[in-house]
Amino acid sequence: RRARPQRLRHQGAPENRGRDHLSVGDGIDEPDPLEEQRQGCEVGAALGPRVVYAGIVDGRGPFQGPTKMLVSDQAEARKAVQAMSAAGFGLVKIYSSMDPKLVPAIADEAHRAGMRVGGHVPAFMTAEQAVLAGYDEIQHMNMVFLNFLYDKVQDTRTPARFTAVAEHAASVDPQSARVRAFLRLLKQRHVTLDPTLVVFESLFTDRAGVVGPGTAAVADRMPPLVRRSLLEGGLPVPDGKDASYRQALTQMQRMLMAVRSAGVPFVAGTDALPGFMLARELELYVEAGVPAPEVLRIATLDAARLAGLEGELGSIAPGKLADMILVDGDPSRNVGDVRRLRLVIKDGALFDPDALCRALGIQPIAAAGR
């Protein structure tokens, strides 16, 4: 049993589900990551965020994903999902080497357990087929574009899932009948999109030797090795393709607005430098045309709803967990002001963000100027 977290008016808390080491058969073994640290964060013995786990499952092969949950048939697939459910995971994340024929079984088993299914769209499968097979979420905006570029790339286990979009995104019109039909399907099936635009900004527009726009606001605060890595650039750009690579990000932002107009929900993920790239992700949404107050809701209450935690998190209200931040600015006007942290509150405990940064070898916010 975990310690009772601090709530506004201290109104109790639900029990934490146990999370065991996952072991479901030969070749299927997914350890619960950083479990001791997670438990320490839960009871206040260590500093860290709240975590809702997603477990990765993939097929075996030379491009298999970063997981030991590897499956080759329906029996293994269902057993893997059962183990994730028993361990308290909320989402089964399917990776790129999964056999498309196993997706319906994974979705069926996950939905029986009350879990969501999402992730990459497996190689040799389209996003439309994945949704019809039971996906609740699609991670990464490139997967949306690949749905319309299947004639150019089917094997998306390799960097082709990035380079094909970088080179051909302009050929996908977000206002076309084909795209609108796909977005209607997403809405009808209640599918949520996690676009992670910030990682594509880096892949498509960063160039070697120059700090890209995604990290410019925080680069000077990072330790030397991290700063050096920010100069590596994104994808290698073929001769004559620089403009198309840069345009691909703009096309993704246009697609985001089409997603919004179609009433398809999306949430703010990053797939990039933890803790520091979320602000840039939100800025990219505003630059695309989403009003800043709506973006703030997407990053807070909408995210809590997707995780099934809207009763505890996502807004400031009596009875909810006392998690919030205080910023020096007005993010409803300039969403980038979320970087200007003055105070972090978790479970009613107060934390100085500058002190936390110093502990990690990162220059405090004050040193960089507020």
ChimeraX attribute file (.defattr): number of C-alpha atoms within 10 A of each C-alpha:
attribute: neighborCount
match mode: 1-to-1
recipient: residues
	/A:1	9
	/A:2	14
	/A:3	12
	/A:4	15
	/A:5	21
	/A:6	19
	/A:7	20
	/A:8	17
	/A:9	12
	/A:10	16
	/A:11	13
	/A:12	15
	/A:13	16
	/A:14	10
	/A:15	10
	/A:16	12
	/A:17	12
	/A:18	10
	/A:19	18
	/A:20	15
	/A:21	15
	/A:22	20
	/A:23	17
	/A:24	19
	/A:25	12
	/A:26	10
	/A:27	13
	/A:28	20
	/A:29	17
	/A:30	21
	/A:31	17
	/A:32	18
	/A:33	12
	/A:34	9
	/A:35	13
	/A:36	11
	/A:37	13
	/A:38	19
	/A:39	16
	/A:40	15
	/A:41	16
	/A:42	21
	/A:43	15
	/A:44	16
	/A:45	11
	/A:46	13
	/A:47	15
	/A:48	14
	/A:49	11
	/A:50	12
	/A:51	9
	/A:52	12
	/A:53	17
	/A:54	19
	/A:55	24
	/A:56	22
	/A:57	29
	/A:58	24
	/A:59	25
	/A:60	17
	/A:61	11
	/A:62	8
	/A:63	14
	/A:64	18
	/A:65	20
	/A:66	11
	/A:67	16
	/A:68	19
	/A:69	30
	/A:70	26
	/A:71	24
	/A:72	14
	/A:73	13
	/A:74	15
	/A:75	12
	/A:76	20
	/A:77	25
	/A:78	20
	/A:79	19
	/A:80	29
	/A:81	28
	/A:82	20
	/A:83	22
	/A:84	31
	/A:85	22
	/A:86	16
	/A:87	19
	/A:88	20
	/A:89	21
	/A:90	20
	/A:91	25
	/A:92	27
	/A:93	20
	/A:94	27
	/A:95	24
	/A:96	24
	/A:97	26
	/A:98	27
	/A:99	19
	/A:100	18
	/A:101	12
	/A:102	19
	/A:103	25
	/A:104	17
	/A:105	18
	/A:106	27
	/A:107	25
	/A:108	18
	/A:109	21
	/A:110	23
	/A:111	17
	/A:112	12
	/A:113	15
	/A:114	12
	/A:115	20
	/A:116	22
	/A:117	26
	/A:118	26
	/A:119	24
	/A:120	22
	/A:121	32
	/A:122	24
	/A:123	19
	/A:124	16
	/A:125	20
	/A:126	21
	/A:127	22
	/A:128	17
	/A:129	14
	/A:130	22
	/A:131	23
	/A:132	15
	/A:133	18
	/A:134	21
	/A:135	29
	/A:136	23
	/A:137	26
	/A:138	26
	/A:139	22
	/A:140	21
	/A:141	22
	/A:142	24
	/A:143	23
	/A:144	23
	/A:145	28
	/A:146	26
	/A:147	20
	/A:148	22
	/A:149	19
	/A:150	16
	/A:151	8
	/A:152	12
	/A:153	17
	/A:154	17
	/A:155	16
	/A:156	22
	/A:157	20
	/A:158	12
	/A:159	10
	/A:160	15
	/A:161	20
	/A:162	18
	/A:163	20
	/A:164	19
	/A:165	30
	/A:166	28
	/A:167	20
	/A:168	19
	/A:169	23
	/A:170	18
	/A:171	13
	/A:172	19
	/A:173	17
	/A:174	21
	/A:175	12
	/A:176	9
	/A:177	10
	/A:178	12
	/A:179	20
	/A:180	17
	/A:181	12
	/A:182	19
	/A:183	23
	/A:184	15
	/A:185	17
	/A:186	26
	/A:187	15
	/A:188	11
	/A:189	16
	/A:190	16
	/A:191	20
	/A:192	20
	/A:193	25
	/A:194	19
	/A:195	27
	/A:196	23
	/A:197	28
	/A:198	28
	/A:199	22
	/A:200	28
	/A:201	23
	/A:202	21
	/A:203	22
	/A:204	27
	/A:205	24
	/A:206	24
	/A:207	19
	/A:208	14
	/A:209	12
	/A:210	12
	/A:211	21
	/A:212	21
	/A:213	15
	/A:214	26
	/A:215	19
	/A:216	13
	/A:217	17
	/A:218	17
	/A:219	22
	/A:220	15
	/A:221	18
	/A:222	17
	/A:223	13
	/A:224	13
	/A:225	8
	/A:226	14
	/A:227	16
	/A:228	13
	/A:229	13
	/A:230	23
	/A:231	17
	/A:232	15
	/A:233	18
	/A:234	18
	/A:235	19
	/A:236	14
	/A:237	18
	/A:238	10
	/A:239	6
	/A:240	8
	/A:241	13
	/A:242	16
	/A:243	13
	/A:244	20
	/A:245	27
	/A:246	18
	/A:247	19
	/A:248	23
	/A:249	25
	/A:250	19
	/A:251	23
	/A:252	25
	/A:253	23
	/A:254	17
	/A:255	22
	/A:256	23
	/A:257	18
	/A:258	18
	/A:259	23
	/A:260	15
	/A:261	12
	/A:262	17
	/A:263	15
	/A:264	21
	/A:265	19
	/A:266	22
	/A:267	22
	/A:268	22
	/A:269	21
	/A:270	23
	/A:271	16
	/A:272	17
	/A:273	12
	/A:274	8
	/A:275	10
	/A:276	16
	/A:277	22
	/A:278	23
	/A:279	20
	/A:280	24
	/A:281	25
	/A:282	27
	/A:283	21
	/A:284	22
	/A:285	22
	/A:286	19
	/A:287	13
	/A:288	17
	/A:289	14
	/A:290	17
	/A:291	15
	/A:292	21
	/A:293	14
	/A:294	14
	/A:295	22
	/A:296	17
	/A:297	15
	/A:298	19
	/A:299	19
	/A:300	17
	/A:301	20
	/A:302	23
	/A:303	19
	/A:304	19
	/A:305	15
	/A:306	15
	/A:307	15
	/A:308	13
	/A:309	15
	/A:310	16
	/A:311	14
	/A:312	21
	/A:313	22
	/A:314	21
	/A:315	18
	/A:316	14
	/A:317	14
	/A:318	13
	/A:319	17
	/A:320	24
	/A:321	25
	/A:322	23
	/A:323	21
	/A:324	17
	/A:325	16
	/A:326	12
	/A:327	15
	/A:328	13
	/A:329	17
	/A:330	13
	/A:331	17
	/A:332	15
	/A:333	11
	/A:334	14
	/A:335	22
	/A:336	20
	/A:337	17
	/A:338	21
	/A:339	21
	/A:340	19
	/A:341	19
	/A:342	18
	/A:343	15
	/A:344	17
	/A:345	15
	/A:346	20
	/A:347	19
	/A:348	16
	/A:349	12
	/A:350	13
	/A:351	15
	/A:352	13
	/A:353	19
	/A:354	17
	/A:355	13
	/A:356	15
	/A:357	15
	/A:358	12
	/A:359	11
	/A:360	11
	/A:361	12
	/A:362	19
	/A:363	20
	/A:364	20
	/A:365	19
	/A:366	12
	/A:367	9
	/A:368	11
	/A:369	7
	/A:370	12
